[in-house]
Amino acid sequence: MADMIRIANAGGYWGDDLAQFRRQIELGPVDVVTLDFLAEITMSIMQKQRARDHKSGYARDFIGQVESALPLLVERGVKVITNAGGVNPLACRGTLMERIQQHGHQLEVVAVVGDDLMERLGELNATGVSLDHMDDGSSFQSIRERVSSANAYFGAWPVVEALKSGAQIVVTGRCTDTGITLAPMIHAFGWARERLGPARLGHRRRAHHRVWRAVDRRQLYRLARGEALRSDRLSGHRGPSRRLVRGHQATGHRRTRCRCAP
């Protein structure tokens, strides 16, 4: 079981700086790079793209990002976790594997699917899931024909299973940004599902927030000044750390401690 994991984030939205992905790997060392592409409006746009072309519906930018850093990914074994799959994770995986093979490499790429509920809305409605507006109670049926996307949010656990299968790159659909960051921690440190109650997860989400926000220029500025993040501010605990989430070397950020009992 690992005692330390280095996680870098290279994107917080679709349209973020594409160069950050390669940069995070180049300036490592880093064990995992995460990228968050999705928002509600993004899902709607991708759904319309897939309606026009069944091979579309994902963040195509991600394919180019992987290609640009492919030799480094192969050499260093860095894992990549992203929700770039949008509404078509399988198509994203297929294109990605094709490009990787064209460059003469073999990487294990796993797609996490099952979040897309568009084809199941009638089934859910028939079983008593009304989907009516939570605030004003207006009927879902009144807008049913105008719904362009419907997705369940996945958390970390499907991604953990993908990592357990040996994936180096995990592509998901609608997965939470916390999910794609917590998953490698859970996998590396062997955290058991039954021991991760709301309080414990809250501590780990703070670690996620530090990683996710690291692409924010203000955060990078703080980290580049060499400001170490105190363990008690991050995890809500004082005292010696049981696990270590280390910050990116290039930012001057020395270490972020997370006290996480096994």
MIGUSE-676566 format. One record per residue: residue in one letter; x, y, z of N, C-alpha, C in turn. Coordinates in nm, 2 decimals. Layout:
// MIGUSE-676566
resn	n.px	n.py	n.pz	ca.px	ca.py	ca.pz	c.px	c.py	c.pz
A	X	Y	Z	X	Y	Z	X	Y	Z .
...
END
This chain:
// MIGUSE-676566
resn	n.px	n.py	n.pz	ca.px	ca.py	ca.pz	c.px	c.py	c.pz
M	0.08	-0.12	0.00	0.00	0.00	0.00	0.09	0.13	0.00 .
A	0.05	0.22	-0.08	0.13	0.34	-0.09	0.13	0.43	0.03 .
D	0.23	0.50	0.06	0.23	0.60	0.17	0.22	0.74	0.11 .
M	0.24	0.76	-0.02	0.23	0.89	-0.08	0.18	0.88	-0.22 .
I	0.10	0.98	-0.26	0.06	0.99	-0.40	0.07	1.13	-0.45 .
R	0.11	1.15	-0.57	0.13	1.29	-0.62	0.02	1.31	-0.73 .
I	-0.07	1.40	-0.71	-0.19	1.42	-0.80	-0.18	1.56	-0.85 .
A	-0.18	1.58	-0.98	-0.18	1.71	-1.04	-0.31	1.73	-1.12 .
N	-0.37	1.85	-1.13	-0.48	1.87	-1.21	-0.44	1.96	-1.33 .
A	-0.50	1.93	-1.45	-0.46	2.00	-1.57	-0.58	2.07	-1.64 .
G	-0.69	2.07	-1.57	-0.80	2.14	-1.64	-0.93	2.15	-1.55 .
G	-0.99	2.26	-1.55	-1.11	2.28	-1.46	-1.24	2.30	-1.54 .
Y	-1.23	2.31	-1.68	-1.35	2.32	-1.76	-1.31	2.30	-1.91 .
W	-1.41	2.28	-1.99	-1.38	2.26	-2.13	-1.34	2.39	-2.19 .
G	-1.22	2.40	-2.24	-1.17	2.53	-2.29	-1.05	2.58	-2.21 .
D	-1.02	2.51	-2.10	-0.90	2.55	-2.02	-0.77	2.53	-2.10 .
D	-0.67	2.58	-2.04	-0.53	2.58	-2.11	-0.49	2.44	-2.14 .
L	-0.48	2.41	-2.27	-0.45	2.27	-2.32	-0.31	2.23	-2.29 .
A	-0.22	2.33	-2.27	-0.08	2.30	-2.25	-0.05	2.25	-2.11 .
Q	-0.14	2.27	-2.02	-0.12	2.23	-1.88	-0.10	2.08	-1.86 .
F	-0.17	2.00	-1.95	-0.16	1.86	-1.93	-0.01	1.81	-1.95 .
R	0.05	1.85	-2.06	0.19	1.81	-2.08	0.28	1.87	-1.97 .
R	0.25	1.99	-1.94	0.33	2.07	-1.84	0.34	2.00	-1.71 .
Q	0.22	1.95	-1.66	0.21	1.89	-1.53	0.30	1.76	-1.53 .
I	0.30	1.69	-1.64	0.38	1.56	-1.65	0.53	1.60	-1.66 .
E	0.56	1.69	-1.75	0.70	1.73	-1.77	0.77	1.78	-1.64 .
L	0.70	1.86	-1.56	0.76	1.92	-1.45	0.74	1.85	-1.32 .
G	0.69	1.72	-1.33	0.67	1.63	-1.21	0.78	1.63	-1.11 .
P	0.79	1.52	-1.04	0.73	1.39	-1.06	0.58	1.40	-1.02 .
V	0.50	1.32	-1.09	0.36	1.31	-1.06	0.31	1.17	-1.09 .
D	0.22	1.12	-1.01	0.16	0.99	-1.03	0.03	0.99	-1.11 .
V	-0.05	1.09	-1.09	-0.18	1.09	-1.15	-0.21	1.24	-1.20 .
V	-0.26	1.25	-1.32	-0.31	1.38	-1.37	-0.46	1.37	-1.39 .
T	-0.54	1.46	-1.33	-0.68	1.47	-1.35	-0.72	1.58	-1.44 .
L	-0.83	1.57	-1.51	-0.89	1.68	-1.59	-1.04	1.68	-1.58 .
D	-1.09	1.79	-1.55	-1.24	1.81	-1.54	-1.29	1.89	-1.65 .
F	-1.37	1.84	-1.74	-1.42	1.91	-1.86	-1.57	1.95	-1.85 .
L	-1.65	1.89	-1.76	-1.79	1.90	-1.77	-1.86	2.00	-1.68 .
A	-1.96	2.06	-1.74	-2.06	2.14	-1.67	-2.20	2.11	-1.73 .
E	-2.31	2.15	-1.67	-2.44	2.12	-1.73	-2.45	2.16	-1.87 .
I	-2.41	2.29	-1.90	-2.42	2.34	-2.04	-2.33	2.26	-2.13 .
T	-2.22	2.21	-2.08	-2.13	2.13	-2.16	-2.20	2.00	-2.20 .
M	-2.27	1.94	-2.11	-2.34	1.81	-2.14	-2.44	1.83	-2.25 .
S	-2.51	1.94	-2.24	-2.61	1.97	-2.34	-2.55	1.99	-2.48 .
I	-2.44	2.06	-2.48	-2.37	2.08	-2.61	-2.33	1.94	-2.67 .
M	-2.27	1.86	-2.58	-2.21	1.73	-2.63	-2.33	1.64	-2.68 .
Q	-2.44	1.65	-2.61	-2.55	1.56	-2.65	-2.60	1.60	-2.79 .
K	-2.60	1.73	-2.82	-2.64	1.78	-2.95	-2.54	1.73	-3.06 .
Q	-2.41	1.74	-3.02	-2.31	1.69	-3.11	-2.33	1.54	-3.14 .
R	-2.36	1.46	-3.04	-2.38	1.32	-3.06	-2.50	1.29	-3.15 .
A	-2.60	1.37	-3.13	-2.72	1.36	-3.21	-2.70	1.37	-3.36 .
R	-2.60	1.46	-3.39	-2.56	1.48	-3.53	-2.46	1.38	-3.58 .
D	-2.38	1.33	-3.49	-2.27	1.23	-3.53	-2.25	1.14	-3.41 .
H	-2.29	1.01	-3.43	-2.29	0.92	-3.32	-2.15	0.89	-3.26 .
K	-2.04	0.94	-3.34	-1.91	0.92	-3.29	-1.86	1.04	-3.21 .
S	-1.94	1.14	-3.20	-1.91	1.27	-3.12	-1.97	1.26	-2.98 .
G	-1.96	1.38	-2.91	-2.02	1.39	-2.78	-1.92	1.38	-2.67 .
Y	-1.79	1.40	-2.70	-1.69	1.40	-2.59	-1.59	1.52	-2.62 .
A	-1.50	1.54	-2.52	-1.41	1.65	-2.54	-1.29	1.61	-2.63 .
R	-1.30	1.65	-2.76	-1.20	1.61	-2.85	-1.06	1.67	-2.82 .
D	-1.06	1.78	-2.75	-0.94	1.84	-2.71	-0.85	1.74	-2.63 .
F	-0.91	1.65	-2.55	-0.84	1.56	-2.47	-0.75	1.47	-2.55 .
I	-0.80	1.43	-2.67	-0.73	1.33	-2.75	-0.59	1.40	-2.79 .
G	-0.60	1.52	-2.83	-0.47	1.59	-2.87	-0.38	1.61	-2.75 .
Q	-0.44	1.63	-2.63	-0.35	1.65	-2.51	-0.28	1.52	-2.48 .
V	-0.34	1.41	-2.49	-0.28	1.28	-2.47	-0.17	1.26	-2.58 .
E	-0.20	1.29	-2.70	-0.10	1.27	-2.81	0.02	1.35	-2.78 .
S	0.01	1.47	-2.74	0.12	1.56	-2.72	0.21	1.51	-2.60 .
A	0.16	1.44	-2.51	0.24	1.39	-2.40	0.26	1.24	-2.39 .
L	0.22	1.17	-2.50	0.22	1.03	-2.51	0.36	0.97	-2.47 .
P	0.47	1.01	-2.53	0.60	0.95	-2.49	0.62	0.96	-2.34 .
L	0.59	1.07	-2.28	0.61	1.09	-2.13	0.52	1.00	-2.05 .
L	0.39	0.98	-2.10	0.30	0.90	-2.03	0.35	0.75	-2.03 .
V	0.40	0.71	-2.14	0.46	0.57	-2.16	0.58	0.56	-2.07 .
E	0.67	0.65	-2.08	0.80	0.64	-2.01	0.78	0.65	-1.85 .
R	0.69	0.73	-1.81	0.68	0.76	-1.66	0.56	0.68	-1.60 .
G	0.47	0.62	-1.68	0.36	0.55	-1.63	0.26	0.63	-1.55 .
V	0.25	0.76	-1.59	0.16	0.85	-1.52	0.01	0.80	-1.55 .
K	-0.07	0.80	-1.45	-0.21	0.76	-1.48	-0.29	0.89	-1.51 .
V	-0.40	0.88	-1.58	-0.48	0.99	-1.62	-0.62	0.96	-1.59 .
I	-0.69	1.05	-1.53	-0.83	1.03	-1.50	-0.91	1.15	-1.54 .
T	-1.02	1.14	-1.62	-1.09	1.25	-1.67	-1.23	1.22	-1.70 .
N	-1.32	1.32	-1.70	-1.46	1.30	-1.74	-1.47	1.36	-1.88 .
A	-1.36	1.35	-1.96	-1.37	1.40	-2.10	-1.46	1.32	-2.19 .
G	-1.51	1.20	-2.14	-1.60	1.12	-2.22	-1.73	1.18	-2.24 .
G	-1.77	1.28	-2.16	-1.89	1.35	-2.18	-2.01	1.26	-2.19 .
V	-2.08	1.26	-2.30	-2.20	1.18	-2.32	-2.17	1.06	-2.41 .
N	-2.04	1.04	-2.44	-2.00	0.93	-2.52	-1.86	0.87	-2.49 .
P	-1.85	0.82	-2.36	-1.72	0.78	-2.32	-1.66	0.66	-2.40 .
L	-1.74	0.58	-2.46	-1.69	0.47	-2.54	-1.63	0.52	-2.67 .
A	-1.69	0.62	-2.73	-1.63	0.68	-2.85	-1.50	0.75	-2.82 .
C	-1.50	0.81	-2.71	-1.37	0.88	-2.66	-1.26	0.78	-2.64 .
R	-1.29	0.67	-2.58	-1.20	0.56	-2.56	-1.15	0.50	-2.69 .
G	-1.25	0.48	-2.78	-1.21	0.42	-2.91	-1.11	0.51	-2.99 .
T	-1.14	0.63	-2.99	-1.06	0.73	-3.07	-0.92	0.73	-3.00 .
L	-0.92	0.74	-2.87	-0.79	0.75	-2.80	-0.71	0.63	-2.82 .
M	-0.76	0.51	-2.81	-0.69	0.39	-2.83	-0.63	0.38	-2.98 .
E	-0.71	0.43	-3.07	-0.67	0.43	-3.21	-0.55	0.52	-3.23 .
R	-0.55	0.64	-3.17	-0.44	0.73	-3.18	-0.32	0.68	-3.11 .
I	-0.34	0.62	-3.00	-0.22	0.56	-2.92	-0.15	0.45	-3.00 .
Q	-0.23	0.37	-3.07	-0.18	0.26	-3.15	-0.11	0.31	-3.27 .
Q	-0.16	0.42	-3.33	-0.10	0.48	-3.45	0.04	0.53	-3.41 .
H	0.06	0.57	-3.29	0.19	0.62	-3.24	0.28	0.50	-3.20 .
G	0.23	0.38	-3.21	0.32	0.26	-3.18	0.32	0.23	-3.03 .
H	0.22	0.27	-2.96	0.22	0.24	-2.81	0.09	0.16	-2.78 .
Q	0.10	0.10	-2.66	-0.01	0.03	-2.60	-0.03	0.07	-2.46 .
L	-0.15	0.13	-2.43	-0.19	0.17	-2.30	-0.32	0.12	-2.27 .
E	-0.34	0.08	-2.14	-0.47	0.03	-2.10	-0.57	0.15	-2.07 .
V	-0.67	0.16	-2.16	-0.77	0.27	-2.15	-0.90	0.21	-2.11 .
V	-0.97	0.26	-2.00	-1.09	0.21	-1.96	-1.20	0.32	-1.96 .
A	-1.31	0.29	-2.01	-1.43	0.38	-2.01	-1.53	0.34	-1.90 .
V	-1.57	0.44	-1.82	-1.67	0.42	-1.72	-1.80	0.47	-1.78 .
V	-1.90	0.38	-1.79	-2.03	0.42	-1.86	-2.14	0.39	-1.76 .
G	-2.26	0.43	-1.81	-2.38	0.40	-1.73	-2.45	0.53	-1.67 .
D	-2.39	0.64	-1.68	-2.44	0.76	-1.63	-2.55	0.82	-1.72 .
D	-2.55	0.79	-1.85	-2.65	0.85	-1.94	-2.79	0.79	-1.92 .
L	-2.88	0.87	-1.88	-3.02	0.82	-1.85	-3.12	0.86	-1.96 .
M	-3.08	0.92	-2.07	-3.18	0.96	-2.17	-3.27	0.85	-2.21 .
E	-3.22	0.73	-2.24	-3.30	0.62	-2.29	-3.38	0.56	-2.18 .
R	-3.36	0.60	-2.05	-3.43	0.53	-1.94	-3.53	0.63	-1.87 .
L	-3.55	0.75	-1.93	-3.64	0.84	-1.86	-3.78	0.79	-1.85 .
G	-3.83	0.72	-1.95	-3.97	0.67	-1.95	-3.97	0.55	-1.85 .
E	-3.87	0.47	-1.84	-3.87	0.36	-1.75	-3.87	0.41	-1.60 .
L	-3.78	0.51	-1.58	-3.78	0.57	-1.44	-3.91	0.63	-1.40 .
N	-3.97	0.70	-1.50	-4.10	0.77	-1.47	-4.21	0.66	-1.44 .
A	-4.20	0.55	-1.51	-4.30	0.45	-1.49	-4.29	0.38	-1.36 .
T	-4.17	0.38	-1.30	-4.15	0.31	-1.17	-4.16	0.40	-1.05 .
G	-4.22	0.53	-1.08	-4.25	0.62	-0.97	-4.15	0.73	-0.95 .
V	-4.05	0.74	-1.03	-3.95	0.85	-1.02	-4.01	0.96	-1.11 .
S	-4.07	1.06	-1.04	-4.15	1.16	-1.12	-4.06	1.25	-1.20 .
L	-3.95	1.29	-1.14	-3.86	1.39	-1.20	-3.92	1.52	-1.21 .
D	-4.02	1.55	-1.13	-4.09	1.68	-1.13	-3.99	1.78	-1.07 .
H	-4.02	1.91	-1.10	-3.93	2.01	-1.05	-3.93	2.01	-0.89 .
M	-3.81	2.01	-0.84	-3.80	2.00	-0.69	-3.84	2.12	-0.61 .
D	-3.84	2.24	-0.68	-3.88	2.36	-0.61	-4.02	2.40	-0.63 .
D	-4.07	2.40	-0.75	-4.21	2.45	-0.77	-4.30	2.34	-0.80 .
G	-4.25	2.21	-0.81	-4.34	2.10	-0.84	-4.40	2.09	-0.98 .
S	-4.35	2.17	-1.07	-4.40	2.16	-1.21	-4.37	2.03	-1.27 .
S	-4.46	1.98	-1.35	-4.45	1.84	-1.41	-4.33	1.83	-1.51 .
F	-4.26	1.72	-1.49	-4.16	1.68	-1.59	-4.21	1.66	-1.73 .
Q	-4.33	1.60	-1.73	-4.39	1.57	-1.86	-4.41	1.70	-1.95 .
S	-4.43	1.81	-1.88	-4.45	1.93	-1.96	-4.33	1.98	-2.04 .
I	-4.21	1.93	-2.00	-4.08	1.97	-2.07	-4.01	1.85	-2.13 .
R	-4.07	1.73	-2.12	-4.01	1.61	-2.16	-3.95	1.61	-2.30 .
E	-4.02	1.67	-2.39	-3.98	1.67	-2.53	-3.86	1.77	-2.56 .
R	-3.84	1.85	-2.46	-3.73	1.95	-2.48	-3.60	1.91	-2.40 .
V	-3.61	1.80	-2.33	-3.49	1.75	-2.26	-3.38	1.70	-2.36 .
S	-3.26	1.76	-2.35	-3.16	1.71	-2.44	-3.05	1.62	-2.38 .
S	-3.04	1.63	-2.24	-2.95	1.54	-2.18	-3.00	1.51	-2.04 .
A	-2.97	1.39	-1.99	-3.01	1.35	-1.85	-2.91	1.25	-1.80 .
N	-2.84	1.29	-1.70	-2.72	1.20	-1.65	-2.72	1.19	-1.50 .
A	-2.69	1.08	-1.45	-2.66	1.05	-1.31	-2.52	1.09	-1.28 .
Y	-2.49	1.14	-1.17	-2.35	1.17	-1.13	-2.29	1.05	-1.07 .
F	-2.18	1.01	-1.13	-2.09	0.91	-1.06	-2.00	0.97	-0.96 .
G	-1.97	0.90	-0.86	-1.87	0.94	-0.76	-1.74	0.87	-0.79 .
A	-1.66	0.85	-0.69	-1.52	0.79	-0.71	-1.52	0.64	-0.73 .
W	-1.62	0.57	-0.68	-1.61	0.42	-0.68	-1.60	0.35	-0.82 .
P	-1.68	0.39	-0.92	-1.66	0.33	-1.05	-1.52	0.35	-1.10 .
V	-1.46	0.47	-1.07	-1.33	0.50	-1.12	-1.22	0.42	-1.04 .
V	-1.25	0.39	-0.91	-1.16	0.30	-0.84	-1.16	0.16	-0.90 .
E	-1.28	0.11	-0.94	-1.28	-0.02	-1.00	-1.20	-0.02	-1.13 .
A	-1.21	0.09	-1.21	-1.14	0.10	-1.33	-0.99	0.09	-1.30 .
L	-0.94	0.16	-1.20	-0.80	0.16	-1.16	-0.76	0.02	-1.12 .
K	-0.84	-0.05	-1.04	-0.81	-0.18	-1.00	-0.80	-0.28	-1.12 .
S	-0.86	-0.25	-1.23	-0.85	-0.34	-1.34	-0.72	-0.32	-1.42 .
G	-0.64	-0.22	-1.38	-0.51	-0.20	-1.44	-0.51	-0.08	-1.54 .
A	-0.61	0.00	-1.54	-0.62	0.11	-1.63	-0.51	0.22	-1.61 .
Q	-0.45	0.26	-1.71	-0.36	0.38	-1.70	-0.43	0.51	-1.73 .
I	-0.53	0.50	-1.82	-0.62	0.61	-1.85	-0.76	0.57	-1.83 .
V	-0.83	0.65	-1.75	-0.97	0.63	-1.72	-1.05	0.75	-1.77 .
V	-1.15	0.71	-1.86	-1.24	0.81	-1.92	-1.38	0.79	-1.88 .
T	-1.44	0.89	-1.82	-1.57	0.87	-1.76	-1.67	0.97	-1.84 .
G	-1.80	0.95	-1.81	-1.90	1.04	-1.85	-1.92	1.14	-1.73 .
R	-2.04	1.16	-1.69	-2.07	1.26	-1.59	-2.03	1.21	-1.45 .
C	-1.90	1.23	-1.42	-1.84	1.20	-1.29	-1.81	1.33	-1.22 .
T	-1.83	1.33	-1.09	-1.80	1.46	-1.01	-1.65	1.49	-1.02 .
D	-1.62	1.61	-1.01	-1.47	1.65	-1.00	-1.41	1.59	-0.88 .
T	-1.48	1.58	-0.77	-1.43	1.52	-0.65	-1.40	1.37	-0.67 .
G	-1.49	1.31	-0.75	-1.47	1.17	-0.78	-1.35	1.13	-0.85 .
I	-1.31	1.21	-0.95	-1.19	1.18	-1.03	-1.06	1.21	-0.95 .
T	-1.07	1.29	-0.84	-0.95	1.31	-0.76	-0.95	1.22	-0.64 .
L	-1.06	1.19	-0.58	-1.06	1.10	-0.47	-1.03	0.96	-0.51 .
A	-1.07	0.92	-0.63	-1.05	0.78	-0.67	-0.91	0.73	-0.66 .
P	-0.81	0.81	-0.71	-0.67	0.76	-0.70	-0.62	0.75	-0.56 .
M	-0.68	0.84	-0.47	-0.64	0.83	-0.33	-0.69	0.70	-0.27 .
I	-0.82	0.67	-0.29	-0.88	0.55	-0.24	-0.81	0.43	-0.29 .
H	-0.78	0.43	-0.42	-0.71	0.31	-0.48	-0.57	0.30	-0.42 .
A	-0.49	0.41	-0.41	-0.35	0.40	-0.36	-0.34	0.36	-0.22 .
F	-0.43	0.42	-0.14	-0.42	0.40	0.01	-0.51	0.28	0.06 .
G	-0.59	0.22	-0.03	-0.67	0.11	0.01	-0.78	0.14	0.11 .
W	-0.84	0.26	0.09	-0.95	0.30	0.18	-1.07	0.21	0.15 .
A	-1.13	0.16	0.26	-1.25	0.08	0.25	-1.38	0.17	0.24 .
R	-1.47	0.13	0.16	-1.59	0.20	0.14	-1.67	0.23	0.27 .
E	-1.67	0.12	0.35	-1.75	0.13	0.48	-1.69	0.22	0.58 .
R	-1.56	0.26	0.56	-1.49	0.35	0.66	-1.50	0.49	0.61 .
L	-1.55	0.51	0.49	-1.55	0.65	0.44	-1.69	0.71	0.46 .
G	-1.72	0.75	0.58	-1.84	0.82	0.61	-1.83	0.97	0.57 .
P	-1.94	1.04	0.59	-1.94	1.19	0.55	-1.83	1.27	0.61 .
A	-1.79	1.24	0.74	-1.69	1.32	0.80	-1.55	1.29	0.74 .
R	-1.52	1.16	0.72	-1.39	1.13	0.66	-1.38	1.17	0.52 .
L	-1.49	1.16	0.44	-1.49	1.21	0.30	-1.47	1.36	0.29 .
G	-1.53	1.43	0.39	-1.51	1.57	0.39	-1.36	1.61	0.40 .
H	-1.28	1.54	0.48	-1.14	1.57	0.49	-1.07	1.55	0.36 .
R	-1.11	1.44	0.29	-1.04	1.41	0.16	-1.09	1.50	0.05 .
R	-1.21	1.55	0.06	-1.26	1.65	-0.04	-1.18	1.78	-0.03 .
R	-1.13	1.81	0.09	-1.04	1.93	0.10	-0.92	1.91	0.02 .
A	-0.86	1.79	0.03	-0.74	1.76	-0.05	-0.78	1.77	-0.20 .
H	-0.89	1.72	-0.24	-0.94	1.73	-0.38	-0.94	1.88	-0.42 .
H	-1.00	1.96	-0.33	-1.02	2.10	-0.37	-0.88	2.17	-0.39 .
R	-0.78	2.14	-0.31	-0.65	2.19	-0.34	-0.60	2.15	-0.47 .
V	-0.61	2.03	-0.51	-0.56	1.98	-0.63	-0.64	2.04	-0.75 .
W	-0.77	2.04	-0.74	-0.85	2.09	-0.85	-0.83	2.24	-0.87 .
R	-0.82	2.32	-0.77	-0.80	2.46	-0.78	-0.66	2.50	-0.82 .
A	-0.57	2.40	-0.83	-0.43	2.43	-0.86	-0.41	2.49	-1.00 .
V	-0.51	2.47	-1.09	-0.50	2.53	-1.22	-0.54	2.67	-1.22 .
D	-0.60	2.72	-1.11	-0.63	2.86	-1.10	-0.51	2.94	-1.09 .
R	-0.49	3.05	-1.16	-0.36	3.12	-1.16	-0.34	3.18	-1.02 .
R	-0.44	3.22	-0.95	-0.42	3.27	-0.82	-0.36	3.17	-0.72 .
Q	-0.41	3.05	-0.74	-0.36	2.94	-0.66	-0.22	2.90	-0.69 .
L	-0.19	2.90	-0.82	-0.05	2.88	-0.87	0.04	2.98	-0.81 .
Y	-0.01	3.11	-0.81	0.08	3.21	-0.76	0.11	3.19	-0.61 .
R	0.01	3.15	-0.53	0.03	3.12	-0.39	0.13	3.01	-0.37 .
L	0.11	2.90	-0.45	0.19	2.79	-0.44	0.34	2.82	-0.48 .
A	0.35	2.90	-0.59	0.48	2.93	-0.64	0.56	3.01	-0.54 .
R	0.49	3.08	-0.45	0.56	3.16	-0.34	0.61	3.07	-0.23 .
G	0.59	2.94	-0.25	0.64	2.84	-0.15	0.55	2.83	-0.03 .
E	0.43	2.87	-0.03	0.34	2.86	0.09	0.30	2.72	0.11 .
A	0.35	2.65	0.21	0.31	2.52	0.24	0.17	2.52	0.30 .
L	0.09	2.43	0.27	-0.05	2.42	0.32	-0.05	2.34	0.45 .
R	-0.09	2.40	0.56	-0.08	2.33	0.69	-0.18	2.21	0.70 .
S	-0.13	2.11	0.76	-0.21	1.98	0.76	-0.34	2.00	0.83 .
D	-0.34	2.08	0.94	-0.46	2.10	1.02	-0.57	2.18	0.94 .
R	-0.52	2.27	0.86	-0.62	2.35	0.78	-0.68	2.27	0.67 .
L	-0.60	2.17	0.62	-0.65	2.09	0.51	-0.74	1.98	0.56 .
S	-0.70	1.90	0.66	-0.77	1.78	0.69	-0.86	1.79	0.81 .
G	-0.84	1.90	0.89	-0.92	1.92	1.01	-0.86	1.84	1.13 .
H	-0.74	1.78	1.11	-0.67	1.71	1.22	-0.54	1.77	1.24 .
R	-0.49	1.76	1.37	-0.36	1.80	1.40	-0.28	1.67	1.44 .
G	-0.15	1.69	1.43	-0.07	1.57	1.47	0.00	1.51	1.35 .
P	0.07	1.40	1.37	0.14	1.33	1.26	0.05	1.28	1.15 .
S	0.10	1.29	1.03	0.02	1.24	0.91	0.03	1.09	0.89 .
R	-0.07	1.03	0.85	-0.07	0.89	0.81	-0.05	0.87	0.66 .
R	-0.09	0.97	0.59	-0.07	0.96	0.44	-0.03	1.09	0.39 .
L	0.04	1.10	0.28	0.09	1.22	0.22	0.05	1.24	0.08 .
V	-0.02	1.36	0.05	-0.05	1.40	-0.08	0.05	1.51	-0.11 .
R	0.14	1.49	-0.20	0.25	1.59	-0.23	0.21	1.68	-0.34 .
G	0.24	1.80	-0.33	0.21	1.90	-0.43	0.32	1.90	-0.54 .
H	0.29	1.97	-0.65	0.37	1.97	-0.77	0.50	2.04	-0.74 .
Q	0.61	1.97	-0.77	0.74	2.03	-0.75	0.77	2.16	-0.81 .
A	0.71	2.18	-0.93	0.74	2.30	-1.01	0.68	2.43	-0.94 .
T	0.57	2.41	-0.86	0.51	2.52	-0.80	0.58	2.57	-0.68 .
G	0.67	2.49	-0.62	0.73	2.53	-0.50	0.65	2.48	-0.38 .
H	0.54	2.42	-0.41	0.45	2.37	-0.31	0.51	2.24	-0.25 .
R	0.55	2.24	-0.12	0.63	2.13	-0.07	0.54	2.01	-0.04 .
R	0.44	2.03	0.05	0.36	1.91	0.08	0.23	1.95	0.14 .
T	0.13	1.87	0.11	0.00	1.88	0.17	-0.03	1.75	0.24 .
R	-0.04	1.76	0.37	-0.06	1.64	0.45	-0.21	1.61	0.47 .
C	-0.24	1.49	0.46	-0.38	1.44	0.49	-0.37	1.33	0.59 .
R	-0.43	1.35	0.71	-0.43	1.24	0.80	-0.55	1.15	0.77 .
C	-0.52	1.03	0.72	-0.62	0.94	0.67	-0.59	0.80	0.73 .
A	-0.67	0.77	0.83	-0.65	0.64	0.89	-0.69	0.53	0.79 .
P	-0.61	0.42	0.79	-0.65	0.31	0.70	-0.78	0.24	0.73 .
END
